[in-house]
């Protein structure tokens, strides 16, 4: 006949279980902290194999750095299309924004990474967020093909950046004539002014972009 457990054996089991719990708690924390740093370093260094391996071992695909930038955002900023594809396949959030309001699509638009922007848009990235929108960044940097892609996905052509400037104003100010043509052909409003009361034409004149200023003046005269 089996004997019931004594109080001493029961206490011993409790002690052993407590020791095991403390052991795993103590030794699992540094491993997680190390993995966190490892995955941030890996994505920054375009080490795609290491990034995916760490995700498959349990790291969150939406892990962020201290500024709130996600793995997907860093991969997009780096122009790492294969990693962007892998992260999206592992359900990375394409709409995530960091503390500055930037998203993966915004960073791809700033750098002119057309293929990456196309992937992000197909995955549901927000083309019209509050603040600095992807179209603002594309216009600022002069990425005409990418700006056309954003417009084809419903980007608001006259959306205002925090400084009150539209994509047309940014393109005019930065001397991006081809983009100015694209935006006007898409019916951008050239009569809008920024927070300082300056239109796209005035901004072009101020920056001595005479070709753009002349073109805007000509377009204004024909309207």
Number of C-alpha atoms within 10 A of each C-alpha: 3 4 5 6 8 8 9 9 10 10 11 11 12 12 12 11 12 11 12 12 11 12 11 10 11 11 10 12 11 11 10 13 10 11 17 17 11 15 26 17 14 17 23 17 13 17 14 19 11 15 25 20 12 17 17 12 10 11 16 16 21 20 16 19 15 8 10 17 21 25 27 29 29 24 25 27 24 19 21 19 17 13 23 27 18 15 22 16 10 15 12 21 21 24 18 20 20 16 10 11 15 21 30 30 33 27 24 27 29 21 19 22 22 19 13 24 26 17 17 24 18 11 17 11 20 22 21 17 17 13 16 21 27 28 32 28 24 28 27 23 19 25 22 22 16 24 26 17 16 24 16 9 15 11 20 16 21 19 21 21 18 13 11 16 25 30 28 31 31 24 30 31 26 19 23 22 20 15 25 26 18 16 23 15 9 12 11 20 16 20 12 17 19 17 11 9 10 17 22 27 24 19 22 25 17 13 13 14 19 15 15 25 23 14 15 22 14 11 12 12 8 7 5
